[in-house]
Amino acid sequence: MLFPTTTIVGSYPQPDWLIQSRGVKFVRGKIQEPYGTVTVFADLYGNQWDLIELVNSYLQ
C-alpha cells in the first residue's frame, strides 16, 4: 500500500540530476503551484513523497 507523504523545504535541496544520480526515482517532475514548486519522487519501498519548496509568502 502506498502512503503519500509531504516534505516541505525552504529551498530545493539539490539539482535534479544530482538527486537522480543517487538513485532517487522521480514520479513527476517539478511543477509550479500558487504556493510553490512541487515534485514527486518514490522511495525504495514505492512510497511517493511530495517535495514542496514554498514561495516566500507561504513561509511566514
C-alpha distance matrix in Angstrom:
0.0 3.8 6.6 9.9 12.7 16.4 19.3 22.8 25.6 29.3 29.7 27.6 27.6 28.7 29.4 26.5 28.3 28.4 24.7 23.9 26.5 24.4 21.5 19.4 17.8 18.4 16.3 19.1 22.5 24.4 25.3 27.8 27.1 29.8 28.3 27.8 26.3 22.5 20.6 16.9 15.8 12.9 13.1 13.4 9.7 8.7 8.2 10.7 13.7 16.6 19.9 22.6 26.3 28.1 31.5 34.3 34.8 31.3 31.8 34.5
3.8 0.0 3.8 6.4 9.4 13.0 15.8 19.3 22.1 25.8 26.1 23.9 24.1 25.3 25.9 23.2 25.2 25.3 21.6 21.0 23.8 21.9 19.1 16.6 15.1 15.2 13.1 15.7 19.0 20.8 21.6 24.1 23.5 26.2 24.7 24.1 22.5 18.7 16.8 13.2 12.3 9.8 10.5 11.7 8.7 6.7 5.1 7.0 10.0 12.8 16.1 18.9 22.6 24.4 27.8 30.7 31.2 27.8 28.4 31.2
6.6 3.8 0.0 3.8 6.3 10.0 13.0 16.4 19.5 23.2 23.9 22.2 22.5 24.2 25.2 22.9 25.3 25.2 21.4 21.5 24.4 22.3 20.0 17.1 16.1 15.8 14.0 16.0 19.0 20.1 20.7 22.7 21.7 24.1 22.3 21.9 20.7 17.2 15.9 12.6 12.3 10.5 10.9 12.9 10.4 8.9 5.7 6.8 8.5 11.0 14.2 16.6 20.3 21.8 25.3 27.9 28.4 24.8 25.2 28.0
9.9 6.4 3.8 0.0 3.8 6.9 10.3 13.4 16.5 20.1 20.8 19.1 19.9 21.6 22.6 20.3 23.1 23.2 19.5 19.8 23.0 21.2 19.2 15.9 14.8 13.8 12.0 13.3 16.0 16.7 17.1 19.0 17.9 20.4 18.6 18.2 17.0 13.5 12.5 9.5 10.1 9.5 10.7 13.6 12.0 9.9 6.4 5.2 5.8 7.4 10.9 13.0 16.8 18.2 21.7 24.5 24.9 21.4 22.1 24.9
12.7 9.4 6.3 3.8 0.0 3.8 6.9 10.1 13.3 16.9 17.9 16.6 17.3 19.5 21.0 19.3 22.2 21.8 18.2 19.2 22.2 20.2 18.8 15.5 15.2 14.2 13.3 14.2 16.2 16.3 17.0 18.4 17.4 19.5 17.1 16.5 15.7 12.5 11.9 9.6 10.2 10.1 10.6 13.9 12.9 11.6 7.8 6.5 4.8 6.2 8.8 10.8 14.4 15.8 19.5 21.9 22.5 19.0 19.1 22.0
16.4 13.0 10.0 6.9 3.8 0.0 3.8 6.5 9.8 13.3 14.5 13.6 14.7 17.2 18.9 17.7 21.0 20.5 17.1 18.7 21.8 20.0 19.2 15.7 15.8 14.2 13.8 13.9 15.1 14.4 14.9 15.8 14.7 16.6 13.8 13.2 12.6 9.9 10.1 9.0 10.4 11.6 12.3 15.9 15.6 14.3 10.8 8.6 5.5 4.6 6.1 7.4 10.8 12.1 15.8 18.2 18.9 15.5 15.5 18.5
19.3 15.8 13.0 10.3 6.9 3.8 0.0 3.8 6.5 10.2 11.4 10.8 11.4 14.4 16.6 16.0 19.3 18.4 15.2 17.5 20.3 18.4 18.3 14.9 15.8 14.4 15.0 15.0 15.3 14.1 15.3 15.9 15.3 16.9 13.8 12.5 11.9 9.9 10.2 10.0 10.9 12.5 12.7 16.2 16.8 15.9 12.7 10.7 7.1 6.1 5.0 6.2 8.8 10.6 14.3 16.3 17.7 14.4 13.7 16.9
22.8 19.3 16.4 13.4 10.1 6.5 3.8 0.0 3.8 7.0 8.8 9.3 10.8 14.1 16.3 16.4 20.0 19.1 16.5 19.1 21.8 20.3 20.7 17.3 18.3 16.4 17.2 16.3 16.0 13.9 14.6 14.4 13.6 14.6 11.1 9.9 10.1 9.3 10.9 11.9 13.4 15.6 16.1 19.7 20.5 19.4 16.4 14.0 10.3 8.1 6.0 4.8 6.1 7.1 10.9 12.6 14.0 10.9 10.0 13.3
25.6 22.1 19.5 16.5 13.3 9.8 6.5 3.8 0.0 3.8 5.4 6.5 7.8 11.4 14.0 14.9 18.3 17.1 15.0 18.1 20.5 19.1 20.2 17.1 18.6 16.9 18.4 17.4 16.2 13.9 15.1 14.7 14.7 15.5 12.2 10.2 10.1 10.3 11.6 13.3 14.5 17.0 17.3 20.7 22.1 21.3 18.6 16.2 12.5 10.5 7.3 6.1 5.1 7.0 10.1 11.4 13.7 11.4 9.6 13.1
29.3 25.8 23.2 20.1 16.9 13.3 10.2 7.0 3.8 0.0 3.8 6.9 8.6 12.1 14.6 16.3 19.6 18.5 17.0 20.3 22.4 21.4 22.9 20.0 21.6 19.7 21.3 19.9 18.2 15.4 16.3 15.1 15.2 15.4 12.1 10.1 10.8 12.2 14.1 16.4 17.7 20.5 20.9 24.2 25.8 25.0 22.3 19.9 16.1 13.8 10.5 8.5 5.8 6.4 8.4 8.6 11.6 10.1 7.7 11.0
29.7 26.1 23.9 20.8 17.9 14.5 11.4 8.8 5.4 3.8 0.0 3.8 6.0 8.9 11.1 13.1 16.3 15.3 14.3 17.6 19.6 19.1 20.8 18.1 19.7 17.8 19.8 18.2 16.0 13.3 14.7 13.9 14.9 15.7 13.1 10.1 9.6 11.3 12.7 15.4 16.5 19.6 20.1 23.4 25.4 24.4 22.3 19.6 16.1 13.9 10.2 8.7 5.5 7.7 9.1 10.0 13.4 12.6 10.7 14.2
27.6 23.9 22.2 19.1 16.6 13.6 10.8 9.3 6.5 6.9 3.8 0.0 3.8 6.0 7.9 9.4 12.8 12.0 10.9 13.9 16.1 15.9 17.3 14.7 16.2 14.3 16.5 15.1 12.8 10.5 12.7 12.8 14.5 16.1 13.9 10.5 8.6 9.5 9.9 12.5 13.4 16.6 17.4 20.6 22.7 21.6 19.9 17.2 13.9 11.9 8.2 7.8 5.8 9.2 11.0 12.9 16.1 14.9 13.7 17.4
27.6 24.1 22.5 19.9 17.3 14.7 11.4 10.8 7.8 8.6 6.0 3.8 0.0 3.8 7.2 9.1 11.8 10.0 8.9 12.5 14.0 13.3 15.3 13.2 15.5 14.5 17.3 16.6 14.6 13.0 15.8 16.4 18.1 19.8 17.4 14.1 12.2 12.5 11.9 13.8 13.6 16.3 16.3 19.1 21.6 21.1 19.6 17.5 14.4 13.4 9.7 10.5 9.1 12.4 14.5 16.0 19.2 17.9 16.1 19.6
28.7 25.3 24.2 21.6 19.5 17.2 14.4 14.1 11.4 12.1 8.9 6.0 3.8 0.0 3.8 6.4 8.4 6.6 6.6 10.1 11.2 11.3 13.6 12.1 14.4 13.6 16.9 16.2 13.8 12.8 16.0 17.1 19.4 21.5 19.7 16.1 13.5 13.8 12.5 14.4 13.8 16.4 16.6 19.1 22.0 21.4 20.5 18.5 15.9 15.1 11.8 12.9 11.7 15.2 16.9 18.6 21.9 20.9 19.4 23.0
29.4 25.9 25.2 22.6 21.0 18.9 16.6 16.3 14.0 14.6 11.1 7.9 7.2 3.8 0.0 3.8 5.6 5.5 6.5 8.8 10.2 11.5 13.5 12.0 13.6 12.5 15.8 14.8 11.9 11.2 14.6 16.1 19.0 21.4 20.2 16.4 13.3 13.7 12.1 14.2 13.8 16.7 17.5 19.8 22.8 21.8 21.3 19.0 16.9 15.9 13.0 14.1 13.0 16.5 17.8 19.9 23.2 22.4 21.5 25.1
26.5 23.2 22.9 20.3 19.3 17.7 16.0 16.4 14.9 16.3 13.1 9.4 9.1 6.4 3.8 0.0 3.8 5.4 5.1 6.1 8.5 10.1 11.1 9.3 10.2 9.0 12.3 11.6 8.9 9.3 13.0 15.3 18.2 21.2 20.2 16.5 13.0 12.4 10.0 11.6 10.9 13.7 15.1 17.3 20.2 18.8 18.7 16.3 14.8 14.2 11.9 13.7 13.6 17.2 18.8 21.5 24.4 23.3 22.7 26.5
28.3 25.2 25.3 23.1 22.2 21.0 19.3 20.0 18.3 19.6 16.3 12.8 11.8 8.4 5.6 3.8 0.0 3.8 5.5 5.1 6.1 8.8 10.2 9.7 10.8 10.6 14.2 14.0 11.6 12.6 16.3 18.7 21.8 24.8 24.0 20.3 16.7 16.1 13.5 14.6 13.2 15.4 16.4 18.0 21.2 20.1 20.6 18.7 17.6 17.5 15.4 17.4 17.3 20.9 22.4 24.9 28.0 27.0 26.3 30.0
28.4 25.3 25.2 23.2 21.8 20.5 18.4 19.1 17.1 18.5 15.3 12.0 10.0 6.6 5.5 5.4 3.8 0.0 3.8 5.4 5.1 6.7 9.3 9.3 11.7 12.1 15.9 16.1 14.0 14.6 18.4 20.5 23.3 26.0 24.7 21.0 17.8 17.2 14.7 15.5 13.7 15.6 15.7 17.1 20.6 20.1 20.5 18.9 17.5 17.7 15.3 17.5 17.2 20.9 22.7 24.8 28.0 26.8 25.7 29.3
24.7 21.6 21.4 19.5 18.2 17.1 15.2 16.5 15.0 17.0 14.3 10.9 8.9 6.6 6.5 5.1 5.5 3.8 0.0 3.8 5.5 5.4 7.1 6.0 8.7 9.3 13.0 13.7 12.2 13.0 16.8 19.1 21.5 24.4 22.8 19.4 16.1 14.9 12.1 12.4 10.2 12.0 12.1 13.8 17.1 16.6 16.7 15.2 13.8 14.4 12.3 15.0 15.3 19.1 21.4 23.7 26.7 25.1 24.0 27.7
23.9 21.0 21.5 19.8 19.2 18.7 17.5 19.1 18.1 20.3 17.6 13.9 12.5 10.1 8.8 6.1 5.1 5.4 3.8 0.0 3.8 5.2 5.3 4.9 6.5 7.7 11.4 12.6 11.5 13.4 17.1 20.0 22.5 25.8 24.6 21.2 17.7 16.0 12.7 12.4 9.9 11.2 11.8 12.9 16.2 15.4 16.3 15.0 14.5 15.4 14.1 17.0 17.8 21.6 23.8 26.5 29.3 27.6 27.0 30.7
26.5 23.8 24.4 23.0 22.2 21.8 20.3 21.8 20.5 22.4 19.6 16.1 14.0 11.2 10.2 8.5 6.1 5.1 5.5 3.8 0.0 3.8 5.5 7.3 9.5 11.4 15.0 16.3 15.1 16.9 20.7 23.4 26.0 29.2 27.9 24.4 20.9 19.6 16.4 16.1 13.4 14.2 14.0 14.4 18.0 17.8 19.1 18.2 17.7 18.9 17.3 20.2 20.7 24.5 26.6 29.0 32.0 30.5 29.5 33.2
24.4 21.9 22.3 21.2 20.2 20.0 18.4 20.3 19.1 21.4 19.1 15.9 13.3 11.3 11.5 10.1 8.8 6.7 5.4 5.2 3.8 0.0 3.8 5.9 9.2 11.6 15.2 16.9 16.3 17.8 21.5 24.2 26.4 29.4 27.7 24.4 21.2 19.5 16.4 15.7 12.6 12.7 11.6 11.8 15.5 15.9 17.0 16.7 16.1 17.7 16.3 19.4 20.2 24.0 26.5 28.7 31.6 29.8 28.5 32.1
21.5 19.1 20.0 19.2 18.8 19.2 18.3 20.7 20.2 22.9 20.8 17.3 15.3 13.6 13.5 11.1 10.2 9.3 7.1 5.3 5.5 3.8 0.0 3.8 6.3 9.6 12.7 15.1 15.2 17.4 20.9 23.9 26.0 29.2 27.7 24.7 21.3 19.1 15.6 14.1 10.7 10.1 9.3 9.0 12.6 12.8 14.4 14.4 14.6 16.7 16.0 19.5 20.9 24.6 27.3 29.9 32.5 30.4 29.5 33.2
19.4 16.6 17.1 15.9 15.5 15.7 14.9 17.3 17.1 20.0 18.1 14.7 13.2 12.1 12.0 9.3 9.7 9.3 6.0 4.9 7.3 5.9 3.8 0.0 3.8 6.4 9.6 11.8 12.1 14.2 17.6 20.5 22.4 25.6 24.1 21.2 17.9 15.5 12.0 10.4 7.0 7.0 7.0 8.2 11.5 10.9 11.8 11.1 11.0 12.9 12.4 15.9 17.6 21.2 24.1 26.8 29.2 27.0 26.3 30.0
17.8 15.1 16.1 14.8 15.2 15.8 15.8 18.3 18.6 21.6 19.7 16.2 15.5 14.4 13.6 10.2 10.8 11.7 8.7 6.5 9.5 9.2 6.3 3.8 0.0 3.8 6.4 9.1 10.2 13.0 16.1 19.4 21.3 24.8 23.7 21.0 17.6 14.7 11.0 8.9 5.6 5.7 7.4 8.8 11.2 9.5 10.9 9.7 10.6 12.4 12.7 16.1 18.2 21.7 24.4 27.5 29.6 27.4 27.3 31.0
18.4 15.2 15.8 13.8 14.2 14.2 14.4 16.4 16.9 19.7 17.8 14.3 14.5 13.6 12.5 9.0 10.6 12.1 9.3 7.7 11.4 11.6 9.6 6.4 3.8 0.0 3.8 5.5 6.5 9.4 12.3 15.8 17.6 21.3 20.4 17.7 14.3 11.4 7.6 6.0 4.1 6.3 9.2 11.7 13.4 11.0 11.4 9.1 9.4 10.1 10.5 13.5 15.6 19.0 21.5 24.8 26.7 24.6 24.8 28.6
16.3 13.1 14.0 12.0 13.3 13.8 15.0 17.2 18.4 21.3 19.8 16.5 17.3 16.9 15.8 12.3 14.2 15.9 13.0 11.4 15.0 15.2 12.7 9.6 6.4 3.8 0.0 3.8 6.8 10.0 11.9 15.4 16.8 20.5 20.0 17.9 14.7 11.4 7.9 5.4 4.9 6.5 10.1 12.6 13.3 10.1 10.4 7.7 9.1 9.7 11.3 14.0 16.7 19.5 22.1 25.6 27.0 24.7 25.5 29.1
19.1 15.7 16.0 13.3 14.2 13.9 15.0 16.3 17.4 19.9 18.2 15.1 16.6 16.2 14.8 11.6 14.0 16.1 13.7 12.6 16.3 16.9 15.1 11.8 9.1 5.5 3.8 0.0 3.8 6.7 8.3 11.9 13.6 17.4 17.3 15.0 11.8 8.8 5.8 5.1 6.8 9.6 13.1 16.0 16.8 13.6 13.3 10.0 10.2 9.4 10.5 12.4 14.7 17.3 19.5 23.1 24.4 22.5 23.5 27.2
22.5 19.0 19.0 16.0 16.2 15.1 15.3 16.0 16.2 18.2 16.0 12.8 14.6 13.8 11.9 8.9 11.6 14.0 12.2 11.5 15.1 16.3 15.2 12.1 10.2 6.5 6.8 3.8 0.0 3.8 6.4 10.1 12.6 16.3 16.3 13.5 9.9 7.9 5.2 6.7 8.4 11.8 15.0 17.9 19.3 16.5 16.0 12.7 12.1 10.5 10.4 11.7 13.1 15.9 17.6 21.2 22.9 21.4 22.3 26.0
24.4 20.8 20.1 16.7 16.3 14.4 14.1 13.9 13.9 15.4 13.3 10.5 13.0 12.8 11.2 9.3 12.6 14.6 13.0 13.4 16.9 17.8 17.4 14.2 13.0 9.4 10.0 6.7 3.8 0.0 3.8 6.8 9.6 13.1 13.1 10.0 6.3 5.4 4.5 7.8 10.2 14.0 16.8 20.1 21.5 18.9 17.8 14.2 12.7 10.2 9.2 9.3 10.1 12.6 14.0 17.6 19.3 18.1 19.1 22.7
25.3 21.6 20.7 17.1 17.0 14.9 15.3 14.6 15.1 16.3 14.7 12.7 15.8 16.0 14.6 13.0 16.3 18.4 16.8 17.1 20.7 21.5 20.9 17.6 16.1 12.3 11.9 8.3 6.4 3.8 0.0 3.8 6.5 10.1 10.9 8.5 5.7 5.4 6.5 9.5 12.7 16.3 19.3 22.8 23.7 20.8 19.4 15.7 14.2 11.1 10.7 9.8 10.6 12.1 12.9 16.7 17.8 16.7 18.4 21.8
27.8 24.1 22.7 19.0 18.4 15.8 15.9 14.4 14.7 15.1 13.9 12.8 16.4 17.1 16.1 15.3 18.7 20.5 19.1 20.0 23.4 24.2 23.9 20.5 19.4 15.8 15.4 11.9 10.1 6.8 3.8 0.0 3.8 6.8 8.1 6.0 4.7 6.4 9.0 12.3 15.7 19.3 22.1 25.7 26.6 23.8 22.0 18.3 16.3 12.8 12.0 9.8 9.7 10.1 10.1 13.8 14.6 14.0 16.1 19.2
27.1 23.5 21.7 17.9 17.4 14.7 15.3 13.6 14.7 15.2 14.9 14.5 18.1 19.4 19.0 18.2 21.8 23.3 21.5 22.5 26.0 26.4 26.0 22.4 21.3 17.6 16.8 13.6 12.6 9.6 6.5 3.8 0.0 3.8 5.4 5.2 6.0 7.1 10.4 13.2 16.8 20.1 22.8 26.5 27.0 24.2 22.0 18.3 16.2 12.5 12.3 9.6 10.0 9.2 9.4 13.0 12.9 11.8 14.5 17.4
29.8 26.2 24.1 20.4 19.5 16.6 16.9 14.6 15.5 15.4 15.7 16.1 19.8 21.5 21.4 21.2 24.8 26.0 24.4 25.8 29.2 29.4 29.2 25.6 24.8 21.3 20.5 17.4 16.3 13.1 10.1 6.8 3.8 0.0 3.8 5.7 8.3 10.2 13.8 16.6 20.2 23.4 25.9 29.7 30.1 27.4 24.9 21.3 19.0 15.2 14.7 11.4 11.1 9.1 8.1 11.1 10.1 9.7 12.9 15.1
28.3 24.7 22.3 18.6 17.1 13.8 13.8 11.1 12.2 12.1 13.1 13.9 17.4 19.7 20.2 20.2 24.0 24.7 22.8 24.6 27.9 27.7 27.7 24.1 23.7 20.4 20.0 17.3 16.3 13.1 10.9 8.1 5.4 3.8 0.0 3.8 7.3 9.0 12.8 15.4 18.8 21.9 24.0 27.8 28.2 25.9 23.1 19.7 17.0 13.2 12.4 8.8 8.4 5.7 5.8 8.8 8.1 6.5 9.5 12.1
27.8 24.1 21.9 18.2 16.5 13.2 12.5 9.9 10.2 10.1 10.1 10.5 14.1 16.1 16.4 16.5 20.3 21.0 19.4 21.2 24.4 24.4 24.7 21.2 21.0 17.7 17.9 15.0 13.5 10.0 8.5 6.0 5.2 5.7 3.8 0.0 3.8 6.5 10.2 13.3 16.4 19.9 21.9 25.7 26.5 24.3 21.8 18.4 15.4 11.7 10.1 6.6 5.5 4.3 4.8 8.6 9.5 8.3 10.1 13.4
26.3 22.5 20.7 17.0 15.7 12.6 11.9 10.1 10.1 10.8 9.6 8.6 12.2 13.5 13.3 13.0 16.7 17.8 16.1 17.7 20.9 21.2 21.3 17.9 17.6 14.3 14.7 11.8 9.9 6.3 5.7 4.7 6.0 8.3 7.3 3.8 0.0 3.8 6.9 10.5 13.5 17.1 19.3 23.0 24.2 21.9 19.8 16.2 13.5 10.0 8.2 5.7 5.1 6.6 7.8 11.5 13.0 11.8 13.0 16.5
22.5 18.7 17.2 13.5 12.5 9.9 9.9 9.3 10.3 12.2 11.3 9.5 12.5 13.8 13.7 12.4 16.1 17.2 14.9 16.0 19.6 19.5 19.1 15.5 14.7 11.4 11.4 8.8 7.9 5.4 5.4 6.4 7.1 10.2 9.0 6.5 3.8 0.0 3.8 6.9 10.1 13.6 16.1 19.8 20.7 18.2 16.1 12.5 10.0 6.6 5.7 4.6 6.5 8.6 10.8 14.4 15.7 13.7 14.8 18.4
20.6 16.8 15.9 12.5 11.9 10.1 10.2 10.9 11.6 14.1 12.7 9.9 11.9 12.5 12.1 10.0 13.5 14.7 12.1 12.7 16.4 16.4 15.6 12.0 11.0 7.6 7.9 5.8 5.2 4.5 6.5 9.0 10.4 13.8 12.8 10.2 6.9 3.8 0.0 3.8 6.7 10.4 13.1 16.7 17.8 15.3 13.7 10.1 8.2 5.8 5.3 6.7 8.9 11.8 14.2 17.7 19.3 17.2 17.9 21.6
16.9 13.2 12.6 9.5 9.6 9.0 10.0 11.9 13.3 16.4 15.4 12.5 13.8 14.4 14.2 11.6 14.6 15.5 12.4 12.4 16.1 15.7 14.1 10.4 8.9 6.0 5.4 5.1 6.7 7.8 9.5 12.3 13.2 16.6 15.4 13.3 10.5 6.9 3.8 0.0 3.8 7.0 10.1 13.6 14.3 11.6 10.1 6.5 5.4 4.6 6.1 8.8 11.7 14.5 17.3 20.7 22.1 19.6 20.2 23.8
15.8 12.3 12.3 10.1 10.2 10.4 10.9 13.4 14.5 17.7 16.5 13.4 13.6 13.8 13.8 10.9 13.2 13.7 10.2 9.9 13.4 12.6 10.7 7.0 5.6 4.1 4.9 6.8 8.4 10.2 12.7 15.7 16.8 20.2 18.8 16.4 13.5 10.1 6.7 3.8 0.0 3.8 6.7 10.0 11.3 9.0 8.2 5.6 5.4 6.8 7.7 11.2 13.9 17.1 20.1 23.2 24.9 22.4 22.5 26.1
12.9 9.8 10.5 9.5 10.1 11.6 12.5 15.6 17.0 20.5 19.6 16.6 16.3 16.4 16.7 13.7 15.4 15.6 12.0 11.2 14.2 12.7 10.1 7.0 5.7 6.3 6.5 9.6 11.8 14.0 16.3 19.3 20.1 23.4 21.9 19.9 17.1 13.6 10.4 7.0 3.8 0.0 3.8 6.7 7.6 5.3 5.3 4.4 6.1 9.0 10.6 14.2 17.2 20.2 23.4 26.4 28.0 25.3 25.2 28.8
13.1 10.5 10.9 10.7 10.6 12.3 12.7 16.1 17.3 20.9 20.1 17.4 16.3 16.6 17.5 15.1 16.4 15.7 12.1 11.8 14.0 11.6 9.3 7.0 7.4 9.2 10.1 13.1 15.0 16.8 19.3 22.1 22.8 25.9 24.0 21.9 19.3 16.1 13.1 10.1 6.7 3.8 0.0 3.8 5.4 5.4 5.5 6.5 7.5 10.9 12.0 15.8 18.5 21.6 25.0 27.6 29.4 26.5 26.0 29.4
13.4 11.7 12.9 13.6 13.9 15.9 16.2 19.7 20.7 24.2 23.4 20.6 19.1 19.1 19.8 17.3 18.0 17.1 13.8 12.9 14.4 11.8 9.0 8.2 8.8 11.7 12.6 16.0 17.9 20.1 22.8 25.7 26.5 29.7 27.8 25.7 23.0 19.8 16.7 13.6 10.0 6.7 3.8 0.0 3.8 5.7 7.5 9.7 11.2 14.7 15.8 19.5 22.2 25.3 28.7 31.3 33.2 30.2 29.6 33.0
9.7 8.7 10.4 12.0 12.9 15.6 16.8 20.5 22.1 25.8 25.4 22.7 21.6 22.0 22.8 20.2 21.2 20.6 17.1 16.2 18.0 15.5 12.6 11.5 11.2 13.4 13.3 16.8 19.3 21.5 23.7 26.6 27.0 30.1 28.2 26.5 24.2 20.7 17.8 14.3 11.3 7.6 5.4 3.8 0.0 3.8 5.7 8.9 11.3 15.0 16.8 20.4 23.5 26.3 29.8 32.4 33.9 30.8 30.4 33.6
8.7 6.7 8.9 9.9 11.6 14.3 15.9 19.4 21.3 25.0 24.4 21.6 21.1 21.4 21.8 18.8 20.1 20.1 16.6 15.4 17.8 15.9 12.8 10.9 9.5 11.0 10.1 13.6 16.5 18.9 20.8 23.8 24.2 27.4 25.9 24.3 21.9 18.2 15.3 11.6 9.0 5.3 5.4 5.7 3.8 0.0 3.8 6.3 9.4 12.9 15.1 18.6 21.9 24.6 28.0 30.9 32.2 29.2 29.2 32.5
8.2 5.1 5.7 6.4 7.8 10.8 12.7 16.4 18.6 22.3 22.3 19.9 19.6 20.5 21.3 18.7 20.6 20.5 16.7 16.3 19.1 17.0 14.4 11.8 10.9 11.4 10.4 13.3 16.0 17.8 19.4 22.0 22.0 24.9 23.1 21.8 19.8 16.1 13.7 10.1 8.2 5.3 5.5 7.5 5.7 3.8 0.0 3.8 6.5 10.1 12.7 16.0 19.4 21.8 25.3 28.1 29.2 26.0 26.0 29.2
10.7 7.0 6.8 5.2 6.5 8.6 10.7 14.0 16.2 19.9 19.6 17.2 17.5 18.5 19.0 16.3 18.7 18.9 15.2 15.0 18.2 16.7 14.4 11.1 9.7 9.1 7.7 10.0 12.7 14.2 15.7 18.3 18.3 21.3 19.7 18.4 16.2 12.5 10.1 6.5 5.6 4.4 6.5 9.7 8.9 6.3 3.8 0.0 3.8 6.8 9.7 12.8 16.3 18.7 22.1 25.1 26.2 23.1 23.4 26.7
13.7 10.0 8.5 5.8 4.8 5.5 7.1 10.3 12.5 16.1 16.1 13.9 14.4 15.9 16.9 14.8 17.6 17.5 13.8 14.5 17.7 16.1 14.6 11.0 10.6 9.4 9.1 10.2 12.1 12.7 14.2 16.3 16.2 19.0 17.0 15.4 13.5 10.0 8.2 5.4 5.4 6.1 7.5 11.2 11.3 9.4 6.5 3.8 0.0 3.8 6.2 9.4 12.9 15.3 18.8 21.6 22.9 19.8 19.8 23.2
16.6 12.8 11.0 7.4 6.2 4.6 6.1 8.1 10.5 13.8 13.9 11.9 13.4 15.1 15.9 14.2 17.5 17.7 14.4 15.4 18.9 17.7 16.7 12.9 12.4 10.1 9.7 9.4 10.5 10.2 11.1 12.8 12.5 15.2 13.2 11.7 10.0 6.6 5.8 4.6 6.8 9.0 10.9 14.7 15.0 12.9 10.1 6.8 3.8 0.0 3.8 6.1 9.8 11.9 15.3 18.3 19.4 16.5 16.9 20.3
19.9 16.1 14.2 10.9 8.8 6.1 5.0 6.0 7.3 10.5 10.2 8.2 9.7 11.8 13.0 11.9 15.4 15.3 12.3 14.1 17.3 16.3 16.0 12.4 12.7 10.5 11.3 10.5 10.4 9.2 10.7 12.0 12.3 14.7 12.4 10.1 8.2 5.7 5.3 6.1 7.7 10.6 12.0 15.8 16.8 15.1 12.7 9.7 6.2 3.8 0.0 3.8 6.8 9.7 13.0 15.8 17.6 14.9 14.8 18.4
22.6 18.9 16.6 13.0 10.8 7.4 6.2 4.8 6.1 8.5 8.7 7.8 10.5 12.9 14.1 13.7 17.4 17.5 15.0 17.0 20.2 19.4 19.5 15.9 16.1 13.5 14.0 12.4 11.7 9.3 9.8 9.8 9.6 11.4 8.8 6.6 5.7 4.6 6.7 8.8 11.2 14.2 15.8 19.5 20.4 18.6 16.0 12.8 9.4 6.1 3.8 0.0 3.8 6.0 9.4 12.3 13.8 11.3 11.5 15.1
26.3 22.6 20.3 16.8 14.4 10.8 8.8 6.1 5.1 5.8 5.5 5.8 9.1 11.7 13.0 13.6 17.3 17.2 15.3 17.8 20.7 20.2 20.9 17.6 18.2 15.6 16.7 14.7 13.1 10.1 10.6 9.7 10.0 11.1 8.4 5.5 5.1 6.5 8.9 11.7 13.9 17.2 18.5 22.2 23.5 21.9 19.4 16.3 12.9 9.8 6.8 3.8 0.0 3.8 6.6 9.3 11.6 9.8 9.5 13.3
28.1 24.4 21.8 18.2 15.8 12.1 10.6 7.1 7.0 6.4 7.7 9.2 12.4 15.2 16.5 17.2 20.9 20.9 19.1 21.6 24.5 24.0 24.6 21.2 21.7 19.0 19.5 17.3 15.9 12.6 12.1 10.1 9.2 9.1 5.7 4.3 6.6 8.6 11.8 14.5 17.1 20.2 21.6 25.3 26.3 24.6 21.8 18.7 15.3 11.9 9.7 6.0 3.8 0.0 3.8 6.4 8.0 6.1 6.5 10.1
31.5 27.8 25.3 21.7 19.5 15.8 14.3 10.9 10.1 8.4 9.1 11.0 14.5 16.9 17.8 18.8 22.4 22.7 21.4 23.8 26.6 26.5 27.3 24.1 24.4 21.5 22.1 19.5 17.6 14.0 12.9 10.1 9.4 8.1 5.8 4.8 7.8 10.8 14.2 17.3 20.1 23.4 25.0 28.7 29.8 28.0 25.3 22.1 18.8 15.3 13.0 9.4 6.6 3.8 0.0 3.8 5.6 5.7 6.8 9.7
34.3 30.7 27.9 24.5 21.9 18.2 16.3 12.6 11.4 8.6 10.0 12.9 16.0 18.6 19.9 21.5 24.9 24.8 23.7 26.5 29.0 28.7 29.9 26.8 27.5 24.8 25.6 23.1 21.2 17.6 16.7 13.8 13.0 11.1 8.8 8.6 11.5 14.4 17.7 20.7 23.2 26.4 27.6 31.3 32.4 30.9 28.1 25.1 21.6 18.3 15.8 12.3 9.3 6.4 3.8 0.0 3.8 5.4 5.2 7.2
34.8 31.2 28.4 24.9 22.5 18.9 17.7 14.0 13.7 11.6 13.4 16.1 19.2 21.9 23.2 24.4 28.0 28.0 26.7 29.3 32.0 31.6 32.5 29.2 29.6 26.7 27.0 24.4 22.9 19.3 17.8 14.6 12.9 10.1 8.1 9.5 13.0 15.7 19.3 22.1 24.9 28.0 29.4 33.2 33.9 32.2 29.2 26.2 22.9 19.4 17.6 13.8 11.6 8.0 5.6 3.8 0.0 3.8 5.6 6.2
31.3 27.8 24.8 21.4 19.0 15.5 14.4 10.9 11.4 10.1 12.6 14.9 17.9 20.9 22.4 23.3 27.0 26.8 25.1 27.6 30.5 29.8 30.4 27.0 27.4 24.6 24.7 22.5 21.4 18.1 16.7 14.0 11.8 9.7 6.5 8.3 11.8 13.7 17.2 19.6 22.4 25.3 26.5 30.2 30.8 29.2 26.0 23.1 19.8 16.5 14.9 11.3 9.8 6.1 5.7 5.4 3.8 0.0 3.8 5.6
31.8 28.4 25.2 22.1 19.1 15.5 13.7 10.0 9.6 7.7 10.7 13.7 16.1 19.4 21.5 22.7 26.3 25.7 24.0 27.0 29.5 28.5 29.5 26.3 27.3 24.8 25.5 23.5 22.3 19.1 18.4 16.1 14.5 12.9 9.5 10.1 13.0 14.8 17.9 20.2 22.5 25.2 26.0 29.6 30.4 29.2 26.0 23.4 19.8 16.9 14.8 11.5 9.5 6.5 6.8 5.2 5.6 3.8 0.0 3.8
34.5 31.2 28.0 24.9 22.0 18.5 16.9 13.3 13.1 11.0 14.2 17.4 19.6 23.0 25.1 26.5 30.0 29.3 27.7 30.7 33.2 32.1 33.2 30.0 31.0 28.6 29.1 27.2 26.0 22.7 21.8 19.2 17.4 15.1 12.1 13.4 16.5 18.4 21.6 23.8 26.1 28.8 29.4 33.0 33.6 32.5 29.2 26.7 23.2 20.3 18.4 15.1 13.3 10.1 9.7 7.2 6.2 5.6 3.8 0.0
